[in-house]
């Protein structure tokens, strides 16, 4: 069962992780702040963005914060407040700038994330590698939809797998406050569901890594 942390304790834990350059801090941001950040963006922009676009904005905002984490000053604002401000600006940039250009920038960030995820989860045979740009885009779009449809715990385990290297099940279990045996189960189920749903969408050239 997850340990309940107060807002201040969580803030201190993540700040300590940033100072120590510990990727646990990124995992905590995703675990504890992703849904609240989505709710904030939804409340701020209303119906201007759909559910997937809101998630895109939050992903970009978290990535921007993490990339610039060494310049974060915790005396000026809480981490969640800081990322909310970034997310607000990401949304404004989309609305103010050329929509197609902004969408391409978002898709580039999503592409990086999905490429990493696909490389982490699956072997791609030569046929996939030789797909043209549109076909590769279709794969990534389908992969994103499938990934978002997975149950929370399976998605969390696979997400951590995709952004960390050489993490053991025990270490991931510690991050998520679940037994390492559960991590292995969630990983196996998540990968199998991912592959099955991708096959159902017609992408049969993805072979799951064991």
Phi and psi in degrees as GROMACS dihedral restraints (atoms count N, CA, C in turn):
[ dihedral_restraints ]
;  ai    aj    ak    al  type     phi  dphi    fc
    3     4     5     6     1   -64.0    20    10
    4     5     6     7     1   137.1    20    10
    6     7     8     9     1   -74.7    20    10
    7     8     9    10     1   132.4    20    10
    9    10    11    12     1   -83.7    20    10
   10    11    12    13     1   120.8    20    10
   12    13    14    15     1  -108.5    20    10
   13    14    15    16     1   142.2    20    10
   15    16    17    18     1   -70.9    20    10
   16    17    18    19     1   163.6    20    10
   18    19    20    21     1   -58.5    20    10
   19    20    21    22     1   -42.0    20    10
   21    22    23    24     1   -68.3    20    10
   22    23    24    25     1   -40.6    20    10
   24    25    26    27     1   -64.4    20    10
   25    26    27    28     1   -39.6    20    10
   27    28    29    30     1   -66.1    20    10
   28    29    30    31     1   -42.9    20    10
   30    31    32    33     1   -57.5    20    10
   31    32    33    34     1   -48.5    20    10
   33    34    35    36     1   -63.1    20    10
   34    35    36    37     1   -39.7    20    10
   36    37    38    39     1   -63.1    20    10
   37    38    39    40     1   -44.4    20    10
   39    40    41    42     1   -69.4    20    10
   40    41    42    43     1   -41.1    20    10
   42    43    44    45     1   -60.0    20    10
   43    44    45    46     1   -44.3    20    10
   45    46    47    48     1   -59.8    20    10
   46    47    48    49     1   -39.9    20    10
   48    49    50    51     1   -65.3    20    10
   49    50    51    52     1   -38.8    20    10
   51    52    53    54     1   -64.6    20    10
   52    53    54    55     1   -43.5    20    10
   54    55    56    57     1   -61.0    20    10
   55    56    57    58     1   -38.7    20    10
   57    58    59    60     1   -88.0    20    10
   58    59    60    61     1     2.9    20    10
   60    61    62    63     1    55.0    20    10
   61    62    63    64     1    42.9    20    10
   63    64    65    66     1   -98.4    20    10
   64    65    66    67     1   123.1    20    10
   66    67    68    69     1   -68.4    20    10
   67    68    69    70     1    -7.9    20    10
   69    70    71    72     1   -58.7    20    10
   70    71    72    73     1   -32.9    20    10
   72    73    74    75     1   -61.3    20    10
   73    74    75    76     1   -41.8    20    10
   75    76    77    78     1   -65.1    20    10
   76    77    78    79     1   -41.3    20    10
   78    79    80    81     1   -60.7    20    10
   79    80    81    82     1   -40.1    20    10
   81    82    83    84     1   -67.0    20    10
   82    83    84    85     1   -38.9    20    10
   84    85    86    87     1   -60.7    20    10
   85    86    87    88     1   -46.5    20    10
   87    88    89    90     1   -64.9    20    10
   88    89    90    91     1   -44.3    20    10
   90    91    92    93     1   -66.3    20    10
   91    92    93    94     1   -46.4    20    10
   93    94    95    96     1   -96.4    20    10
   94    95    96    97     1   -24.0    20    10
   96    97    98    99     1  -110.1    20    10
   97    98    99   100     1   -15.3    20    10
   99   100   101   102     1   -58.9    20    10
  100   101   102   103     1   -51.3    20    10
  102   103   104   105     1   -67.0    20    10
  103   104   105   106     1   -44.6    20    10
  105   106   107   108     1   -59.3    20    10
  106   107   108   109     1   -37.0    20    10
  108   109   110   111     1   -66.9    20    10
  109   110   111   112     1   -39.8    20    10
  111   112   113   114     1   -60.3    20    10
  112   113   114   115     1   -44.1    20    10
  114   115   116   117     1   -63.1    20    10
  115   116   117   118     1   -39.4    20    10
  117   118   119   120     1   -62.7    20    10
  118   119   120   121     1   -48.9    20    10
  120   121   122   123     1   -62.3    20    10
  121   122   123   124     1   -41.6    20    10
  123   124   125   126     1   -61.3    20    10
  124   125   126   127     1   -44.3    20    10
  126   127   128   129     1   -66.8    20    10
  127   128   129   130     1   -35.2    20    10
  129   130   131   132     1   -74.8    20    10
  130   131   132   133     1   -43.1    20    10
  132   133   134   135     1  -104.2    20    10
  133   134   135   136     1    -5.6    20    10
  135   136   137   138     1    59.5    20    10
  136   137   138   139     1  -127.4    20    10
  138   139   140   141     1   -94.1    20    10
  139   140   141   142     1    13.0    20    10
  141   142   143   144     1   -68.7    20    10
  142   143   144   145     1   -25.9    20    10
  144   145   146   147     1  -126.4    20    10
  145   146   147   148     1   143.1    20    10
  147   148   149   150     1   -83.2    20    10
  148   149   150   151     1   179.5    20    10
  150   151   152   153     1   -59.6    20    10
  151   152   153   154     1   -44.4    20    10
  153   154   155   156     1   -67.3    20    10
  154   155   156   157     1   -39.2    20    10
  156   157   158   159     1   -66.2    20    10
  157   158   159   160     1   -36.8    20    10
  159   160   161   162     1   -63.2    20    10
  160   161   162   163     1   -43.8    20    10
  162   163   164   165     1   -62.9    20    10
  163   164   165   166     1   -37.8    20    10
  165   166   167   168     1   -60.4    20    10
  166   167   168   169     1   -45.1    20    10
  168   169   170   171     1   -61.2    20    10
  169   170   171   172     1   -43.3    20    10
  171   172   173   174     1   -65.8    20    10
  172   173   174   175     1   -41.8    20    10
  174   175   176   177     1   -60.4    20    10
  175   176   177   178     1   -45.7    20    10
  177   178   179   180     1   -63.2    20    10
  178   179   180   181     1   -42.1    20    10
  180   181   182   183     1   -64.0    20    10
  181   182   183   184     1   -44.2    20    10
  183   184   185   186     1   -63.6    20    10
  184   185   186   187     1   -42.1    20    10
  186   187   188   189     1   -63.3    20    10
  187   188   189   190     1   -43.0    20    10
  189   190   191   192     1   -61.6    20    10
  190   191   192   193     1   -43.5    20    10
  192   193   194   195     1   -62.5    20    10
  193   194   195   196     1   -46.6    20    10
  195   196   197   198     1   -64.8    20    10
  196   197   198   199     1   -39.8    20    10
  198   199   200   201     1   -63.8    20    10
  199   200   201   202     1   -30.1    20    10
  201   202   203   204     1  -108.2    20    10
  202   203   204   205     1    22.3    20    10
  204   205   206   207     1   -60.2    20    10
  205   206   207   208     1   -30.4    20    10
  207   208   209   210     1   -70.5    20    10
  208   209   210   211     1   -15.0    20    10
  210   211   212   213     1   -97.5    20    10
  211   212   213   214     1     0.4    20    10
  213   214   215   216     1   -70.0    20    10
  214   215   216   217     1   134.1    20    10
  216   217   218   219     1  -116.4    20    10
  217   218   219   220     1   107.1    20    10
  219   220   221   222     1   -71.4    20    10
  220   221   222   223     1    -7.7    20    10
  222   223   224   225     1   -81.2    20    10
  223   224   225   226     1   -13.6    20    10
  225   226   227   228     1   -95.7    20    10
  226   227   228   229     1   -34.7    20    10
  228   229   230   231     1  -164.5    20    10
  229   230   231   232     1   151.7    20    10
  231   232   233   234     1   -66.3    20    10
  232   233   234   235     1   154.5    20    10
  234   235   236   237     1   -59.3    20    10
  235   236   237   238     1   -45.8    20    10
  237   238   239   240     1   -62.7    20    10
  238   239   240   241     1   -40.5    20    10
  240   241   242   243     1   -62.8    20    10
  241   242   243   244     1   -41.2    20    10
  243   244   245   246     1   -63.7    20    10
  244   245   246   247     1   -45.3    20    10
  246   247   248   249     1   -69.3    20    10
  247   248   249   250     1   -33.2    20    10
  249   250   251   252     1   -59.5    20    10
  250   251   252   253     1   -41.9    20    10
  252   253   254   255     1   -64.2    20    10
  253   254   255   256     1   -40.6    20    10
  255   256   257   258     1   -63.5    20    10
  256   257   258   259     1   -45.0    20    10
  258   259   260   261     1   -61.6    20    10
  259   260   261   262     1   -39.3    20    10
  261   262   263   264     1   -59.7    20    10
  262   263   264   265     1   -44.7    20    10
  264   265   266   267     1   -68.4    20    10
  265   266   267   268     1   -36.2    20    10
  267   268   269   270     1   -60.8    20    10
  268   269   270   271     1   -45.5    20    10
  270   271   272   273     1   -62.3    20    10
  271   272   273   274     1   -41.6    20    10
  273   274   275   276     1   -65.0    20    10
  274   275   276   277     1   -40.3    20    10
  276   277   278   279     1   -60.3    20    10
  277   278   279   280     1   -38.8    20    10
  279   280   281   282     1   -65.5    20    10
  280   281   282   283     1   -43.0    20    10
  282   283   284   285     1   -73.6    20    10
  283   284   285   286     1   -33.2    20    10
  285   286   287   288     1   -83.6    20    10
  286   287   288   289     1   -36.3    20    10
  288   289   290   291     1   -87.7    20    10
  289   290   291   292     1   177.8    20    10
  291   292   293   294     1   -58.6    20    10
  292   293   294   295     1   121.7    20    10
  294   295   296   297     1   -59.4    20    10
  295   296   297   298     1   -42.7    20    10
  297   298   299   300     1   -63.6    20    10
  298   299   300   301     1   -42.4    20    10
  300   301   302   303     1   -64.2    20    10
  301   302   303   304     1   -45.1    20    10
  303   304   305   306     1   -63.5    20    10
  304   305   306   307     1   -39.3    20    10
  306   307   308   309     1   -65.7    20    10
  307   308   309   310     1   -37.5    20    10
  309   310   311   312     1   -62.7    20    10
  310   311   312   313     1   -39.2    20    10
  312   313   314   315     1   -64.6    20    10
  313   314   315   316     1   -41.3    20    10
  315   316   317   318     1   -64.2    20    10
  316   317   318   319     1   -44.6    20    10
  318   319   320   321     1   -64.9    20    10
  319   320   321   322     1   -30.1    20    10
  321   322   323   324     1   -64.5    20    10
  322   323   324   325     1   -42.6    20    10
  324   325   326   327     1   -65.5    20    10
  325   326   327   328     1   -43.1    20    10
  327   328   329   330     1   -63.3    20    10
  328   329   330   331     1   -39.9    20    10
  330   331   332   333     1   -60.0    20    10
  331   332   333   334     1   -44.4    20    10
  333   334   335   336     1   -59.3    20    10
  334   335   336   337     1   -46.0    20    10
  336   337   338   339     1   -64.0    20    10
  337   338   339   340     1   -45.7    20    10
  339   340   341   342     1   -71.1    20    10
  340   341   342   343     1   -38.1    20    10
  342   343   344   345     1   -58.0    20    10
  343   344   345   346     1   -43.5    20    10
  345   346   347   348     1   -63.8    20    10
  346   347   348   349     1   -43.2    20    10
  348   349   350   351     1   -64.4    20    10
  349   350   351   352     1   -46.9    20    10
  351   352   353   354     1   -63.1    20    10
  352   353   354   355     1   -40.9    20    10
  354   355   356   357     1   -65.2    20    10
  355   356   357   358     1   -33.5    20    10
  357   358   359   360     1   -71.7    20    10
  358   359   360   361     1   -39.9    20    10
  360   361   362   363     1   -90.4    20    10
  361   362   363   364     1   -31.3    20    10
  363   364   365   366     1  -133.4    20    10
  364   365   366   367     1   153.6    20    10
  366   367   368   369     1   -88.8    20    10
  367   368   369   370     1   137.9    20    10
  369   370   371   372     1  -110.5    20    10
  370   371   372   373     1   130.6    20    10
  372   373   374   375     1   -82.2    20    10
  373   374   375   376     1   177.1    20    10
  375   376   377   378     1   -61.4    20    10
  376   377   378   379     1   -31.4    20    10
  378   379   380   381     1   -62.8    20    10
  379   380   381   382     1   -41.2    20    10
  381   382   383   384     1   -65.8    20    10
  382   383   384   385     1   -44.0    20    10
  384   385   386   387     1   -59.6    20    10
  385   386   387   388     1   -32.8    20    10
  387   388   389   390     1   -89.9    20    10
  388   389   390   391     1     3.5    20    10
  390   391   392   393     1   -60.3    20    10
  391   392   393   394     1   148.1    20    10
  393   394   395   396     1   -76.3    20    10
  394   395   396   397     1   176.9    20    10
  396   397   398   399     1   -59.4    20    10
  397   398   399   400     1   -42.1    20    10
  399   400   401   402     1   -65.1    20    10
  400   401   402   403     1   -41.9    20    10
  402   403   404   405     1   -65.9    20    10
  403   404   405   406     1   -39.2    20    10
  405   406   407   408     1   -65.7    20    10
  406   407   408   409     1   -37.8    20    10
  408   409   410   411     1   -63.6    20    10
  409   410   411   412     1   -40.0    20    10
  411   412   413   414     1   -63.2    20    10
  412   413   414   415     1   -39.5    20    10
  414   415   416   417     1   -61.4    20    10
  415   416   417   418     1   -47.8    20    10
  417   418   419   420     1   -66.4    20    10
  418   419   420   421     1   -37.5    20    10
  420   421   422   423     1   -63.3    20    10
  421   422   423   424     1   -45.4    20    10
  423   424   425   426     1   -65.0    20    10
  424   425   426   427     1   -41.0    20    10
  426   427   428   429     1   -62.2    20    10
  427   428   429   430     1   -39.9    20    10
  429   430   431   432     1   -63.9    20    10
  430   431   432   433     1   -44.3    20    10
  432   433   434   435     1   -62.4    20    10
  433   434   435   436     1   -43.4    20    10
  435   436   437   438     1   -65.7    20    10
  436   437   438   439     1   -44.9    20    10
  438   439   440   441     1   -58.7    20    10
  439   440   441   442     1   -43.7    20    10
  441   442   443   444     1   -69.5    20    10
  442   443   444   445     1   -18.6    20    10
  444   445   446   447     1   -86.0    20    10
  445   446   447   448     1   -10.6    20    10
  447   448   449   450     1   -70.1    20    10
  448   449   450   451     1   152.7    20    10
  450   451   452   453     1   -58.3    20    10
  451   452   453   454     1   153.1    20    10
  453   454   455   456     1   -52.5    20    10
  454   455   456   457     1   -51.1    20    10
  456   457   458   459     1   -64.9    20    10
  457   458   459   460     1   -40.6    20    10
  459   460   461   462     1   -64.1    20    10
  460   461   462   463     1   -41.3    20    10
  462   463   464   465     1   -65.8    20    10
  463   464   465   466     1   -40.8    20    10
  465   466   467   468     1   -62.2    20    10
  466   467   468   469     1   -44.8    20    10
  468   469   470   471     1   -63.8    20    10
  469   470   471   472     1   -45.7    20    10
  471   472   473   474     1   -67.8    20    10
  472   473   474   475     1   -34.0    20    10
  474   475   476   477     1   -65.1    20    10
  475   476   477   478     1   -44.6    20    10
  477   478   479   480     1   -65.0    20    10
  478   479   480   481     1   -39.6    20    10
  480   481   482   483     1   -55.9    20    10
  481   482   483   484     1   -38.6    20    10
  483   484   485   486     1   -79.3    20    10
  484   485   486   487     1   -19.8    20    10
  486   487   488   489     1  -110.8    20    10
  487   488   489   490     1    -0.5    20    10
  489   490   491   492     1  -125.6    20    10
  490   491   492   493     1   161.1    20    10
  492   493   494   495     1  -117.6    20    10
  493   494   495   496     1   136.5    20    10
  495   496   497   498     1    58.6    20    10
  496   497   498   499     1    31.0    20    10
  498   499   500   501     1   -76.4    20    10
  499   500   501   502     1   132.9    20    10
  501   502   503   504     1   -83.7    20    10
  502   503   504   505     1   162.1    20    10
  504   505   506   507     1   -60.8    20    10
  505   506   507   508     1   -35.0    20    10
  507   508   509   510     1   -64.4    20    10
  508   509   510   511     1   -42.1    20    10
  510   511   512   513     1   -67.9    20    10
  511   512   513   514     1   -40.4    20    10
  513   514   515   516     1   -67.5    20    10
  514   515   516   517     1   -38.9    20    10
  516   517   518   519     1   -59.4    20    10
  517   518   519   520     1   -39.3    20    10
  519   520   521   522     1   -64.5    20    10
  520   521   522   523     1   -40.0    20    10
  522   523   524   525     1   -60.3    20    10
  523   524   525   526     1   -42.2    20    10
  525   526   527   528     1   -98.4    20    10
  526   527   528   529     1     1.3    20    10
  528   529   530   531     1    59.0    20    10
  529   530   531   532     1    43.7    20    10
  531   532   533   534     1  -135.0    20    10
  532   533   534   535     1   157.3    20    10
  534   535   536   537     1   -62.2    20    10
  535   536   537   538     1   149.3    20    10
  537   538   539   540     1   -63.7    20    10
  538   539   540   541     1   -27.2    20    10
  540   541   542   543     1   -64.6    20    10
  541   542   543   544     1   -35.8    20    10
  543   544   545   546     1   -68.6    20    10
  544   545   546   547     1   -36.9    20    10
  546   547   548   549     1   -58.2    20    10
  547   548   549   550     1   -46.1    20    10
  549   550   551   552     1   -62.6    20    10
  550   551   552   553     1   -39.3    20    10
  552   553   554   555     1   -65.9    20    10
  553   554   555   556     1   -47.7    20    10
  555   556   557   558     1   -62.2    20    10
  556   557   558   559     1   -39.5    20    10
  558   559   560   561     1   -64.4    20    10
  559   560   561   562     1   -47.7    20    10
  561   562   563   564     1   -62.5    20    10
  562   563   564   565     1   -47.0    20    10
  564   565   566   567     1   -63.8    20    10
  565   566   567   568     1   -43.5    20    10
  567   568   569   570     1   -61.5    20    10
  568   569   570   571     1   -46.6    20    10
  570   571   572   573     1   -64.0    20    10
  571   572   573   574     1   -42.1    20    10
  573   574   575   576     1   -66.4    20    10
  574   575   576   577     1   -41.0    20    10
  576   577   578   579     1   -65.4    20    10
  577   578   579   580     1   -41.3    20    10
  579   580   581   582     1   -58.0    20    10
  580   581   582   583     1   -50.3    20    10
  582   583   584   585     1   -63.0    20    10
  583   584   585   586     1   -45.4    20    10
  585   586   587   588     1   -60.2    20    10
  586   587   588   589     1   -44.9    20    10
  588   589   590   591     1   -69.8    20    10
  589   590   591   592     1   -34.7    20    10
  591   592   593   594     1   -65.5    20    10
  592   593   594   595     1   -39.6    20    10
  594   595   596   597     1   -64.2    20    10
  595   596   597   598     1   -39.3    20    10
  597   598   599   600     1   -63.3    20    10
  598   599   600   601     1   -28.0    20    10
  600   601   602   603     1   -84.9    20    10
  601   602   603   604     1     0.5    20    10
  603   604   605   606     1    98.8    20    10
  604   605   606   607     1     4.1    20    10
  606   607   608   609     1   -98.8    20    10
  607   608   609   610     1    89.9    20    10
  609   610   611   612     1   -96.2    20    10
  610   611   612   613     1     5.0    20    10
  612   613   614   615     1   -99.7    20    10
  613   614   615   616     1    15.5    20    10
  615   616   617   618     1  -103.4    20    10
  616   617   618   619     1   119.8    20    10
  618   619   620   621     1  -108.4    20    10
  619   620   621   622     1   123.4    20    10
  621   622   623   624     1   -65.3    20    10
  622   623   624   625     1   139.7    20    10
  624   625   626   627     1   -79.2    20    10
  625   626   627   628     1   133.0    20    10
